Amino acid sequence: MKRIKVIRESRGLSQADVAKAINVSQSCVAKWESGGVYPRAQLLPQIARILDCTIDELFKGEEDFRG
């Protein structure tokens, strides 16, 4: 989910902005961005809406990050 960071930053949003909008902690967003964990599936539509992108865009290139 490293794309979350790329898209978030391109939109001028902070981790705190995203966290507040979907009612999770900032550390959750940081973990998603570091690739440590994935967000719960039910949060993906909200994340995409906040970042003004599609769910597919959140995963685009994700196969490049998997080892």
C-alpha positions in Angstrom: 0.0 0.0 0.0 2.9 2.3 -0.5 0.8 4.0 -3.2 -1.3 5.5 -0.5 1.6 7.7 0.5 2.3 8.7 -3.1 -1.3 9.6 -3.8 -1.8 11.2 -0.3 1.2 13.5 -0.8 0.2 14.4 -4.3 -3.2 15.6 -2.8 -1.4 17.7 -0.1 -2.9 15.6 2.7 -1.1 14.5 5.9 -1.3 11.1 7.5 -3.4 12.8 10.2 -5.8 14.1 7.7 -6.4 10.7 6.2 -6.6 9.0 9.6 -9.2 11.6 10.9 -11.3 11.2 7.8 -11.7 7.5 8.2 -11.6 7.3 12.0 -8.3 5.4 12.4 -5.1 6.3 14.2 -2.3 8.0 12.3 -0.1 5.0 13.2 -2.4 2.8 11.1 -1.9 5.0 8.1 1.8 5.0 8.7 1.8 1.2 8.8 -0.1 1.0 5.6 2.3 3.3 3.9 5.3 1.4 5.1 3.9 -1.8 3.6 3.8 -3.5 7.0 0.0 -4.1 6.9 -2.9 -3.6 4.6 -6.0 -1.6 5.5 -9.2 -3.6 6.1 -11.1 -4.2 2.9 -14.1 -2.3 4.2 -11.9 0.9 4.5 -10.7 0.8 0.9 -13.7 2.7 -0.6 -13.3 5.4 2.1 -9.6 5.7 1.5 -10.1 5.9 -2.3 -12.8 8.6 -1.8 -10.6 10.7 0.5 -7.6 10.4 -1.9 -9.8 11.0 -4.9 -8.7 7.9 -6.7 -10.0 4.4 -7.4 -9.4 1.3 -5.3 -7.4 -0.1 -8.3 -5.1 2.9 -8.2 -4.3 2.1 -4.6 -3.0 -1.2 -5.7 -1.4 -0.2 -9.0 2.2 -1.4 -9.0 1.7 -3.3 -5.8 3.2 -6.4 -7.3 6.4 -4.5 -7.7 6.6 -4.1 -3.9 6.0 -7.8 -3.0 9.1 -9.9 -2.6 
